[in-house]
Amino acid sequence: MLAKHSSNYIHAPYWQAAIVPEKTEALINRRDLPDRADTVIIGGGYTGISAAITLARAGQKVVVFEADAFGNGASSRNGGMLGPSFSKLGENGLERQYGREQVHATIRESLSAFNWLVNFIRDEQIDCDLQICGRFRGASHPAHYAGLIEQASEIAKIVDFPAIEISRAQQGEEVGSDAYYGGVVYPTDGAVHPAKLFQGLCEIAKRDGALLFDHSPVRQVIKNNSQFIVSIDDKKITADHVIIATNGYTGGPFGKFKRRLIPIRSAMIATEELPESVIRSVSPKLRCHGSTERLSVYYRPSPDGKRILFGGRSLGYGDCPQIYHKYLQNFMTRLFPQLSNAKLDYVWSGKIAYTFDHVPHIGVMDGMHYAMGYCGSGVGRANYFGRKIAQKVLDQAEGYTIFEEFPFKTRPFYTGHPWFLPAIMKWHSLADRLGF
Ligand SMILES: Cc1cc2nc3c(=O)[nH]c(=O)nc-3n(C[C@H](O)[C@H](O)[C@H](O)COP(=O)(O)OP(=O)(O)OC[C@H]3O[C@@H](n4cnc5c(N)ncnc54)[C@H](O)[C@@H]3O)c2cc1C
């Protein structure tokens, strides 16, 4: 059944309704930019701000440049779903290439990353609607169910990460759709209000002394002996260290990074406020949800439990809400016919960055530190990697991460424009239909 579409929506993240811009705005005018800093961070999302907090707390003079408004990349646009992201790692392929021990170490560290962020939010008392609500991952094809169970039991041999098998007969307790063939619940996964989390981080960074400059795109970074000269439009600043934290928005001045990333647009819709009975008819336990499809969708109730937030592909590289809202709304009502008459209040998109090996990357290139390529699972990872990269700048042993052992590879002739994506998407779509 197709939904009646209403174009009467706001083309902006639902999350913006709850935020206070002053919390992320720059405190000082760009005229007052200092001539030098210990570290300049390029990119004001979770990665950049998390790094800024660690560096500022260690006493460094830190400057963060953000091309747009702070958080207006993916960090205030995402679904706020939080977990160790094991399903994103593609561990079988990695194991063939790098060996079992290295892959097991990434699994252990992925869980530590998730736990670290949850503890950080609690310790710092960041008011971001953190809920350990659990996640249901549905098998989109009968053959996928066994794979989900097997993956859960393999993970359980490596780390203490509970997973509950849910048969097709039981799944009505977890999700109000017949589209799945059973699934698995990860009860310790969580959710946050991503923009409130981001604002909380910005407040900490500013309180700890980091200098945040919005609407300040970095145009060039030049290495001059042991120092860097960083140029924005009308100013230059010298720094001992530079951190690149631009993820899906990595652009021209950083061609070497850009050609190692595959930028993809991901989109979301938020329904109007709905009665609790309707929300629970979709998600009886108010969990986060995903599936085993290659071109999967994800959804969850809003933190106040009044709306369904539903995300997935944006169908193209540009931000074309008139196209992707229809695709997502049709997908949502195919899964949940009970939402056929639900109007949409918010429609938005943002850019994520995939890597050729599906692993996020952290390290040093041309003397510049970087952390990026979270493959669509960056709420936990970006915050954790931001901290790690700062510890590396500080030359602290805790900065070590198993993820630095993976070489950050590109492909011959690839410049950062993923011309091959439409063909890959078609292949994935066919594979989904056939249940591969
Ligand atoms: C619609 C959507 C849904 C998502 N859902 C989830 C989810 O539920 N769970 C999850 O874990 N992850 C999710 N993600 C992914 C997650 O949001 C990202 O991985 C994470 O926010 C990346 O953080 P970041 O700081 O590295 O990058 P970003 O937040 O994207 O920040 C990069 C910043 O760099 C800036 N920049 C770029 N070039 C320059 C320059 N030259 N000078 C200065 N600044 C520059 C950009 O303007 C941008 O603000 C989702 C993403 C999207 C778009």
The ligand as a MOL file (V3000), in Angstrom:
LIG
                    3D

  0  0  0     0  0            999 V3000
M  V30 BEGIN CTAB
M  V30 COUNTS 53 58 0 0 0
M  V30 BEGIN ATOM
M  V30 1 C 21.0710 10.6840 8.1020 0
M  V30 2 C 22.1790 10.0620 8.9180 0
M  V30 3 C 21.8500 9.0960 9.8860 0
M  V30 4 C 22.8530 8.5080 10.6480 0
M  V30 5 N 22.5040 7.6650 11.6610 0
M  V30 6 C 23.4430 7.1710 12.4900 0
M  V30 7 C 23.0720 6.3970 13.6130 0
M  V30 8 O 21.8840 6.2180 13.9060 0
M  V30 9 N 24.0730 5.8900 14.3910 0
M  V30 10 C 25.3900 6.1240 14.1240 0
M  V30 11 O 26.2650 5.6170 14.8560 0
M  V30 12 N 25.7800 6.9160 13.0870 0
M  V30 13 C 24.8400 7.4510 12.2720 0
M  V30 14 N 25.2070 8.2860 11.2550 0
M  V30 15 C 26.6390 8.5550 11.0450 0
M  V30 16 C 27.2110 9.6050 12.0210 0
M  V30 17 O 26.3530 10.7110 12.1200 0
M  V30 18 C 28.5910 10.0730 11.5140 0
M  V30 19 O 29.4210 8.9520 11.3140 0
M  V30 20 C 29.2920 11.0230 12.4950 0
M  V30 21 O 28.4600 12.1150 12.8160 0
M  V30 22 C 30.5970 11.5360 11.9030 0
M  V30 23 O 31.0900 12.5680 12.7170 0
M  V30 24 P 32.3030 13.4630 12.2190 0
M  V30 25 O 32.5600 14.4750 13.2520 0
M  V30 26 O 33.4480 12.6030 11.8380 0
M  V30 27 O 31.7850 14.1180 10.8690 0
M  V30 28 P 30.6570 15.2770 10.6380 0
M  V30 29 O 29.7270 15.4000 11.7840 0
M  V30 30 O 30.0570 15.0060 9.3030 0
M  V30 31 O 31.5370 16.5700 10.6330 0
M  V30 32 C 32.4690 16.8720 9.6220 0
M  V30 33 C 32.5130 18.3930 9.5290 0
M  V30 34 O 33.6480 18.7920 8.7650 0
M  V30 35 C 33.3170 20.0590 8.2080 0
M  V30 36 N 34.2900 20.3910 7.1560 0
M  V30 37 C 34.4960 19.7490 5.9820 0
M  V30 38 N 35.4800 20.3540 5.2810 0
M  V30 39 C 35.9110 21.3910 6.0540 0
M  V30 40 C 36.9160 22.4020 5.8680 0
M  V30 41 N 37.6620 22.4690 4.7650 0
M  V30 42 N 37.0930 23.3270 6.8510 0
M  V30 43 C 36.3440 23.2780 7.9950 0
M  V30 44 N 35.3740 22.3560 8.1920 0
M  V30 45 C 35.1680 21.4190 7.2500 0
M  V30 46 C 31.9030 19.8370 7.7110 0
M  V30 47 O 31.2350 21.0670 7.4870 0
M  V30 48 C 31.2990 18.9920 8.8180 0
M  V30 49 O 30.5630 19.7630 9.7460 0
M  V30 50 C 24.2290 8.8700 10.4320 0
M  V30 51 C 24.5470 9.8450 9.4840 0
M  V30 52 C 23.5330 10.4320 8.7340 0
M  V30 53 C 23.9000 11.5060 7.7290 0
M  V30 END ATOM
M  V30 BEGIN BOND
M  V30 1 1 1 2
M  V30 2 1 2 3
M  V30 3 2 2 52
M  V30 4 2 3 4
M  V30 5 1 4 5
M  V30 6 1 4 50
M  V30 7 2 5 6
M  V30 8 1 6 7
M  V30 9 1 6 13
M  V30 10 2 7 8
M  V30 11 1 7 9
M  V30 12 1 9 10
M  V30 13 2 10 11
M  V30 14 1 10 12
M  V30 15 2 12 13
M  V30 16 1 13 14
M  V30 17 1 14 15
M  V30 18 1 14 50
M  V30 19 1 15 16
M  V30 20 1 16 17
M  V30 21 1 16 18
M  V30 22 1 18 19
M  V30 23 1 18 20
M  V30 24 1 20 21
M  V30 25 1 20 22
M  V30 26 1 22 23
M  V30 27 1 23 24
M  V30 28 2 24 25
M  V30 29 1 24 26
M  V30 30 1 24 27
M  V30 31 1 27 28
M  V30 32 2 28 29
M  V30 33 1 28 30
M  V30 34 1 28 31
M  V30 35 1 31 32
M  V30 36 1 32 33
M  V30 37 1 33 34
M  V30 38 1 33 48
M  V30 39 1 34 35
M  V30 40 1 35 36
M  V30 41 1 35 46
M  V30 42 1 36 37
M  V30 43 1 36 45
M  V30 44 2 37 38
M  V30 45 1 38 39
M  V30 46 1 39 40
M  V30 47 2 39 45
M  V30 48 1 40 41
M  V30 49 2 40 42
M  V30 50 1 42 43
M  V30 51 2 43 44
M  V30 52 1 44 45
M  V30 53 1 46 47
M  V30 54 1 46 48
M  V30 55 1 48 49
M  V30 56 2 50 51
M  V30 57 1 51 52
M  V30 58 1 52 53
M  V30 END BOND
M  V30 END CTAB
M  END
